[in-house]
């Protein structure tokens, strides 16, 4: 097996949290989803970033990446704290955010500025770039960087979509558009993620037999199955969300559960197979 950088758990955690926080901002900037969704997602990725920093510092040190993970966790914590500080409801303008929670999903934040969610993913991106630049000399750095950035978006959007699907249990009157938007983003990121992983030396070489995956080609076909299944699940999720019944949202969430498994398989199996 060859052609890629060694799998680095700390980098994976940095990617995951950076991508997840980026797509959190994409969702919160519309000011439709209840504040609690932001509390949930920030808490999750703040923890993942902190674990990534600790893992890096102890097992796989990279000063810039680890510092960026710490800064990302702090930024997510700051946004979390800021979102809990209620400001007085905005006055009369219909363009201003209203009550902190509207079960219809029309307005969900009062004094919280969604731009507080931007520093976290930007700091995480610095960590991802640092991880790519620290790759072994035989790795094509630009390709590796592109794969890491695409992987961050890919892992983040599929996880956020599943979490948002669950949020409809708390905010059942929320429009389906925020969830549809995340699924569309997943479908948009998928060809970039898969295409980059196919570029030589990549999974195309594994599928053709040029690279021995150590299992007689099994990992290559498993990767291909994960990749195809992920985009198929995204398509079925979009179809499910066209149904009017509330149960359709729960069905979509179940499909996104599966998409997380196949999505992580798409990204991580490729990196394990292409390990230097």
C-alpha positions as CSV (number, residue, x, y, z in Angstrom):
1,X,0.0,0.0,0.0
2,X,1.4,3.4,-0.9
3,X,0.6,6.8,-2.3
4,X,-0.8,8.6,0.7
5,X,0.0,10.1,4.0
6,X,-0.3,8.0,7.2
7,X,-3.7,8.1,8.9
8,X,-3.4,10.6,11.7
9,X,-6.3,10.4,14.2
10,X,-5.6,13.9,15.5
11,X,-5.9,15.3,11.9
12,X,-9.1,13.4,11.3
13,X,-10.6,14.9,14.5
14,X,-9.5,18.3,13.4
15,X,-11.0,17.9,10.0
16,X,-14.3,16.6,11.4
17,X,-14.8,19.4,13.9
18,X,-13.7,22.1,11.4
19,X,-16.2,20.8,8.8
20,X,-19.0,20.4,11.3
21,X,-18.6,23.9,12.6
22,X,-18.5,25.3,9.1
23,X,-21.8,23.7,8.2
24,X,-23.2,24.8,11.5
25,X,-22.6,28.4,10.5
26,X,-24.2,27.6,7.1
27,X,-27.3,26.5,9.0
28,X,-27.4,29.1,11.8
29,X,-26.9,32.1,9.5
30,X,-30.5,31.6,8.3
31,X,-31.7,32.2,11.8
32,X,-34.4,29.6,11.6
33,X,-33.2,26.7,13.7
34,X,-33.7,26.9,17.5
35,X,-30.8,28.0,19.6
36,X,-30.6,24.5,21.2
37,X,-29.4,23.1,17.9
38,X,-26.4,25.4,18.0
39,X,-25.8,24.4,21.7
40,X,-25.8,20.8,20.8
41,X,-23.5,21.0,17.7
42,X,-21.0,23.4,19.3
43,X,-20.7,21.2,22.3
44,X,-20.1,18.1,20.1
45,X,-17.4,19.7,17.9
46,X,-15.8,21.6,20.8
47,X,-15.3,18.2,22.4
48,X,-14.0,16.6,19.3
49,X,-11.6,19.5,18.7
50,X,-10.3,19.2,22.3
51,X,-9.8,15.4,22.0
52,X,-8.0,16.0,18.6
53,X,-5.7,18.4,20.3
54,X,-5.0,16.1,23.2
55,X,-4.4,13.1,20.8
56,X,-2.0,15.1,18.8
57,X,-0.1,16.5,21.7
58,X,0.3,13.0,23.2
59,X,0.7,10.7,20.2
60,X,1.1,12.6,16.9
61,X,2.4,16.1,17.7
62,X,2.1,18.9,15.2
63,X,2.4,22.2,16.9
64,X,0.4,24.4,14.5
65,X,-2.4,21.8,14.1
66,X,-2.7,21.1,17.8
67,X,-2.7,24.8,18.6
68,X,-5.4,25.4,16.0
69,X,-7.5,22.6,17.5
70,X,-7.3,24.2,20.9
71,X,-8.2,27.6,19.4
72,X,-11.1,26.0,17.5
73,X,-12.4,24.4,20.7
74,X,-12.1,27.8,22.5
75,X,-13.9,29.6,19.7
76,X,-16.7,27.1,19.7
77,X,-17.0,27.4,23.5
78,X,-17.1,31.2,23.2
79,X,-19.9,31.0,20.6
80,X,-21.7,28.6,22.8
81,X,-21.5,30.9,25.8
82,X,-22.5,33.9,23.7
83,X,-25.5,32.1,22.3
84,X,-26.8,31.5,25.9
85,X,-26.7,35.2,26.7
86,X,-30.1,36.4,25.8
87,X,-30.4,40.0,24.5
88,X,-33.7,41.9,24.7
89,X,-35.9,41.1,21.7
90,X,-35.4,43.3,18.7
91,X,-37.9,46.1,18.4
92,X,-40.3,46.4,15.5
93,X,-38.5,45.5,12.3
94,X,-39.7,42.3,10.7
95,X,-36.1,41.9,9.4
96,X,-34.7,41.6,12.9
97,X,-34.6,38.2,14.7
98,X,-37.5,37.7,17.1
99,X,-38.0,35.4,20.1
100,X,-35.3,32.9,21.1
101,X,-37.4,30.0,20.0
102,X,-40.3,29.9,17.6
103,X,-41.8,26.5,17.1
104,X,-42.8,27.4,13.6
105,X,-39.1,27.8,12.8
106,X,-39.6,31.4,11.4
107,X,-37.2,33.0,13.9
108,X,-35.0,31.3,16.4
109,X,-32.4,33.7,17.8
110,X,-32.8,37.1,19.5
111,X,-29.4,38.7,20.1
112,X,-27.1,36.0,18.8
113,X,-25.0,36.9,15.8
114,X,-24.3,33.8,13.7
115,X,-20.9,35.2,12.7
116,X,-19.8,34.0,16.1
117,X,-19.7,30.6,14.5
118,X,-17.2,31.6,11.9
119,X,-13.9,31.7,13.8
120,X,-14.0,28.0,14.8
121,X,-14.0,26.5,11.3
122,X,-11.5,29.1,10.1
123,X,-9.1,28.2,12.9
124,X,-9.7,24.5,12.1
125,X,-8.9,25.1,8.5
126,X,-5.5,26.4,9.6
127,X,-4.9,23.2,11.5
128,X,-5.9,21.1,8.4
129,X,-3.5,23.1,6.2
130,X,-0.7,22.6,8.8
131,X,-1.3,18.9,8.9
132,X,-1.1,18.7,5.1
133,X,2.1,20.7,5.0
134,X,3.7,18.3,7.6
135,X,3.1,15.3,5.4
136,X,6.0,13.0,4.4
137,X,8.2,14.3,1.6
138,X,6.9,11.6,-0.9
139,X,3.3,12.8,-0.6
140,X,2.1,15.3,-3.2
141,X,1.2,18.1,-0.7
142,X,-1.3,20.0,-2.9
143,X,-3.3,16.8,-3.5
144,X,-3.1,15.8,0.1
145,X,-4.3,19.2,1.2
146,X,-7.2,19.2,-1.2
147,X,-8.2,15.7,0.1
148,X,-8.0,16.9,3.7
149,X,-10.1,20.0,3.1
150,X,-12.7,18.1,1.0
151,X,-12.7,15.4,3.7
152,X,-13.4,18.0,6.4
153,X,-16.4,19.3,4.5
154,X,-17.6,15.8,3.6
155,X,-17.5,14.5,7.2
156,X,-18.8,17.7,8.6
157,X,-21.9,18.0,6.4
158,X,-23.0,14.4,6.7
159,X,-22.8,14.6,10.5
160,X,-24.6,17.9,10.7
161,X,-27.3,16.7,8.4
162,X,-28.0,13.7,10.7
163,X,-27.9,16.0,13.8
164,X,-30.3,18.4,12.2
165,X,-32.7,15.6,11.3
166,X,-32.9,14.7,15.0
167,X,-33.5,18.3,15.9
168,X,-36.9,18.1,14.2
169,X,-38.0,16.1,17.2
170,X,-37.4,19.2,19.3
171,X,-38.6,21.7,16.7
172,X,-41.2,19.8,14.7
173,X,-42.6,23.0,13.0
174,X,-39.2,23.8,11.4
175,X,-39.2,24.1,7.7
176,X,-37.5,21.3,5.9
177,X,-35.4,23.6,3.8
178,X,-32.4,23.7,6.3
179,X,-32.2,19.9,6.1
180,X,-32.6,19.9,2.4
181,X,-29.8,22.4,2.1
182,X,-27.4,20.2,4.0
183,X,-28.3,17.2,1.9
184,X,-27.7,19.3,-1.2
185,X,-24.3,20.3,0.1
186,X,-23.5,16.7,0.8
187,X,-24.4,15.8,-2.8
188,X,-22.2,18.7,-4.0
189,X,-19.2,17.8,-1.9
190,X,-19.4,14.1,-2.8
191,X,-18.0,14.3,-6.3
192,X,-15.1,16.5,-5.1
193,X,-14.3,14.1,-2.3
194,X,-14.5,11.0,-4.5
195,X,-12.8,12.6,-7.4
196,X,-9.8,13.7,-5.3
197,X,-9.5,10.2,-3.9
198,X,-9.4,8.7,-7.3
199,X,-6.6,10.9,-8.6
200,X,-3.3,8.9,-8.9
201,X,-1.9,7.7,-6.7
202,X,-5.4,7.0,-5.4
203,X,-8.2,4.6,-5.2
204,X,-8.3,4.2,-8.9
205,X,-5.0,2.5,-8.7
206,X,-6.3,0.2,-6.0
207,X,-9.4,-0.7,-8.1
208,X,-7.2,-1.4,-11.1
209,X,-4.8,-3.6,-9.1
210,X,-1.8,-1.3,-9.5
211,X,-1.7,-0.9,-5.7
212,X,-2.2,-4.0,-3.6
213,X,-4.5,-3.2,-0.7
214,X,-3.3,-6.4,1.1
215,X,-6.7,-8.0,0.9
216,X,-6.9,-9.1,-2.7
217,X,-8.7,-5.9,-3.8
218,X,-11.4,-6.2,-1.1
219,X,-10.8,-2.8,0.5
220,X,-11.0,-1.1,-2.9
221,X,-14.4,-2.6,-3.7
222,X,-15.5,-1.8,-0.1
223,X,-14.5,1.8,-0.6
224,X,-16.3,2.0,-4.0
225,X,-19.5,0.5,-2.3
226,X,-19.3,3.1,0.5
227,X,-18.9,5.9,-2.0
228,X,-21.7,4.9,-4.3
229,X,-24.0,4.1,-1.3
230,X,-23.4,7.5,0.2
231,X,-24.6,9.4,-2.8
232,X,-27.5,7.0,-3.3
233,X,-28.6,7.6,0.3
234,X,-28.4,11.4,-0.3
235,X,-30.7,11.0,-3.3
236,X,-33.2,8.8,-1.4
237,X,-33.1,11.3,1.5
238,X,-34.1,14.1,-0.9
239,X,-36.9,12.0,-2.2
240,X,-38.1,11.2,1.4
241,X,-38.2,14.9,2.2
242,X,-40.6,15.5,-0.6
243,X,-43.3,13.6,1.3
244,X,-45.6,15.7,3.4
245,X,-45.9,13.4,6.4
246,X,-43.8,14.3,9.4
247,X,-42.5,10.7,9.5
248,X,-40.7,11.5,6.3
249,X,-38.2,13.6,8.3
250,X,-37.5,10.7,10.6
251,X,-37.1,8.4,7.7
252,X,-34.6,10.9,6.2
253,X,-32.7,11.0,9.5
254,X,-32.4,7.2,9.5
255,X,-31.0,7.3,6.0
256,X,-28.5,10.0,7.1
257,X,-27.4,7.7,9.9
258,X,-26.4,5.1,7.3
259,X,-24.8,7.9,5.2
260,X,-22.5,8.7,8.1
261,X,-21.3,5.1,8.2
262,X,-20.7,5.0,4.4
263,X,-19.4,8.5,4.3
264,X,-16.7,7.8,7.0
265,X,-16.0,4.6,5.1
266,X,-15.5,6.6,1.9
267,X,-13.0,8.9,3.5
268,X,-11.2,6.7,6.1
269,X,-11.0,3.4,4.1
270,X,-9.2,5.3,1.3
271,X,-6.7,6.8,3.7
272,X,-6.1,3.5,5.3
273,X,-5.6,1.8,2.0
274,X,-3.3,4.5,0.6
275,X,-1.2,4.7,3.8
276,X,2.5,5.1,3.0
